[in-house]
Amino acid sequence: MRRLGMPISALCAFLGACGGTTRGAVGEPCLTTYDCEAPLVCFETRARGPECMEPCEEDARLCEDGSVCLAGESGQRVCYIGGDVAAGELCEDGGDCEPGAVCVADGASARCRLACDTRRPSCPDALSCVEAEAPRGHCAPMATD
């Protein structure tokens, strides 16, 4: 149950009541990291607002669930699950793209492209892993002769 658009755990923390509240799992809405199960953090998404997400290390490109390890404005890195723009479609930044995709400049515009790790490329057929900043890469069409 929610009141004033606030998760119960946040409301309880604010009021100092409600012992034994349940914290959010991955993808559940939050106001602060306190609202999320440990070690999850509360991270802003453009599409749906803040949600609980798994933190990730800077040298990671892809998380175990196939999502991309992205940094937010604070520098906090998470396995990002927040975007809804499909691979191949126009985007403004990585926060727009569906899980597993990143926003890549494509001439005057940018498009969501599947992310890949240059240490373990895993692009679909007819695509190759192009390095952006090791080990970060994206899947792009293979060059034809």
MONORCOR-V836738 format. One line per field, one symbol per residue. psi: psi as a letter, one per 20 degrees, with the letter a starting at -180 (. if undefined). Layout:
psi: ???
//
This chain:
psi: pqpkjpqghgggggikalqkqpqqrpiqqrhrhhiqqpjqqpppqhgjapqpqpqrqhiqgprhjirpoqqahiippqnpjirjpqpiqqrgrhihqqpjqqpppmciaqqpqpqrpihmplqrqjqqoppgopjprqpqpqpq.
//
